[in-house]
Amino acid sequence: MFKIINIKKILSDLSIESKDLYYKLTIIFGLFFLVPVMGFGFFAIKYEMLEDEFIPIFLIALLLSSYFGYILIRNIFDEIISTSRRITESLPKEMAGLSLPAETSELRGIVQSFYALSTELRNSFGNLDKRVAQISTLKELSDLCYVTFDTEDLFHITLERALTLTDADVGSVLLLERPQREVFIVQANIGLGGILQKGDRVDFKNSIAKFAVINKSPILVNDVEKDSRFGRIARSQYGTKSFLCMPIRGINEVLGVLTLSRRSSDVPFSQEDIDVLVPLLSSAAFAYDNLTLTSNNRHKEQYIGVMKNIFKIVNSSLRSSELFQAILTELNALIPFDVAIILTRDDPSADTLTILNFMASIPVNLVINRQYSYTDSVIDKVIKQESLFLMTDGSTFMHPVEQELFMPHKLPSGILSPLKLE
């Protein structure tokens, strides 16, 4: 029965490179003390030098000096070993390269520790630079909230900063249309060229971004073609097959999503990119909510102001045409319009309407007190249903009263509202 001998392991065990300093100190002491003493003793016996009375004194002096020299060197080696242990023990356990074997040279351990420290410091400085960039970005975004009331500028700057922080070059911000929340509206986009424009509408049901809204969590995809959730061919306008979709969460609901991809780099997005973007999008959503609340409050204050003015006008001495002109002027400040017409029915049983008054900022062919028959027209529906009607397509107007009142002005939209008394 033969035993396999690992020559490489034997040579490694005999090598002093992997030994500790005490082992090396023993070798050094043997080479510098034992070998010369043994050689001196050999020659002393051979040539009968021991008969000299000074030889024993010389040997004693040599032994004492070697002993004290060994103690000095041993103290130095002890300090080196102690220093190596303190450095190794003081460094975090999770740092790579610090779990050194017991037989590893202490000097090599010191070198490895300093190398690990150097690597960790470089990584720390790199992370610090990223954090500084993030804080700077958040500060700019925070400052922007005080100098602009335009949400479009807010999200465009947010998209620019997100691209910078993640080294991406293609991205967009999609906001959900309210209140139905059935489509996304492109609020900002960079790198998509003519494929996607600001204001374009994207169907919610057919978009991958809907999952970020439904789950209220980021979508990280390394390869959209291999991802079991989607499994579709990557679109050329987005560059690489990897993309990141982040929800923009407001106070009460998800406002929309931010999508990012890379055109020139194949490096996939990571959890670190998500961690970087979370505070940025939180600040943007908070700013958007503040801007929206501020705008709503301003609109409500304006509405209350208009209503106060209308009450004052009604209780003033104005009558007839002057009264209606003053009321329409106040309404125009609240809801800007080009043409406003007040139509009345003198006899509820009749099917005619009379122009009581009107206000227009464009040329119109309207005459006060002119009467119109409104049976089976859209005005008839508004009167019977007593509800508002939003006009968006003038090409459907076929009734004579509709064509005479609405078609000549070529207005893109309008509102019909019933005026009820008692």
Phi, psi and omega in degrees: 000126184257146178250126182285127182258125178271095183295323182296322179291322180296316179295324179293322179291327180283338181291139181270358182293327182268001181275162180278177186292327179296320177297315180294324178297321178297317178298315181297316180297321178295321181289322185267349182235302185298315181297311178297321180294317179296321177294319178296319179296321179299312181290328179295319179288318184296318184258013175055045180276350181290343178291341179287132184291341181272347181295313178301320178298318179297319180294318178298315179298320179295318179295316180296315180296322178294321180296311179295323176297320179296320179298316179298313180295321179298321177297318178297316179295324178299318179296319179296315180296316179297318178298317179299317180293318180297318179297314182296318183287333183279341181277151179301143182293332185281353178289133183295142173088009183257348177276080186272139176299157183295330184272003180292142179299135180297321178298318178294324177297321178296317180298315180295323179295315178294324177295316178297320177298318179298316179297317180296322178294319178297318178295320180295318178295321177297315178295323179296319177299320178295318180295321178298318178297320179295313180297319178298319179295315179297324179294316179298319180293321178295317178296327182296329181297337183266351184243354181217147173245018182260113179292334179295316176297321181300311184284332176293317178292322176300317179295318178301314181293323179295319178296320180293316184292332184252006181057036177259163180228002177228130181193166179205157174242121181244124178253142179286135178287135180256151000266350186292326180058043180255348179221153170266143174245127182291116181265327179201148176207146179222131175087001181263357175059226181271004182286320181224124183246158178298132182095349178295153181251133180241126182298131183292317186294327185264009183255141175295331182298341182297331181293327177292328179284315183294313182275348181056037181215157182294154173246115180249117183237122176277323179211107185294334181284334181258350181288125183294340180285334185238301175058046179235163182291135180293138180275137188297330184292342181265002175076249184286169181277353179265139177209166182227130180236118184247130175286144175257102187263122177271196182292317186250340186201171176281122183281327183173205182221158170242126181246140181225144173206170182240138179262322188260344183242141179266006181289121181288158176288159185225175177297331178297322177297321178296315180298327179289323187277337184303308179295327179296312182289328177297318178294319180296317180295320178297317178296319180297316178299319179296316179296321179294316178296319178298316179296318179296318179296320179296320179293320179293320177298319177295319179298315179297320179298319179295318180296320177300316180295322179294319177299320178295320181295317180298322182272005180273187181273001180290141179219161174055233187298319181297322180297312182292324178296320179293319180293316180295327177296318177295319178295325179294330177290331180273314179232097183302135179216164178262324181221134174228130184232132175253118181246138181232157173250116177285325180236112181302334180281342180276162180251034182240149175239146181239136177288108179281318179194165176205163177219131184215142175257003178232161178297132180223156176255066181241144180227130178296141179077003175286140184254150180222140174275129189243006182302134179066017177260175178294332177293323178299319179295320180295320181292317183289320182275344181052048181219161179289152176225127181262120179267122180235342183226101182289344182290346180272355181283117182241337182290144181305317181294325178293316182291327182281324182273326189251319187294318183298334184278342178052045179272140184291332182202165180194172180230132172252127183228132177287144175251114185252139175245146176052000000 
